[in-house]
Amino acid sequence: MDLKTLPYKWEFSCDFEVDYESEENAQIVYSALAVDKELQPDKVKRQMTVSNGKLLVHFEAIEARFLRASFSSFMDVLTLATKTIEEFGQGMES
């Protein structure tokens, strides 16, 4: 049986939001991160939206280890994008 045909349960999930206090900054970060797709989409799903100046992120995974690895990688690039906005962007107050 092919792994893609197995009936996985998306048992592990994580939701979080980052408040950029600016729709423009949240959209910039969203656009920067949206190009990086999950490396194992059959094991981890990520959904992002922007609402009221906040980046909202939802992860689902079939195992905790996949969720942890994906979340950790995502946080690395999210931190980099956020620090870049703080350093060079308009509208972010330190």
Sequence and secondary structure as in RCSB ss.txt:
>XXXX:A:sequence
MDLKTLPYKWEFSCDFEVDYESEENAQIVYSALAVDKELQPDKVKRQMTVSNGKLLVHFEAIEARFLRASFSSFM
DVLTLATKTIEEFGQGMES
>XXXX:A:secstr
  GGGS     EEEEEEEE S HHHHHHHHHHHHTS  S TTTEEEEEEEETTEEEEEEEESSHHHHHHHHHHHH
HHHHHHHHHHHHH SS   
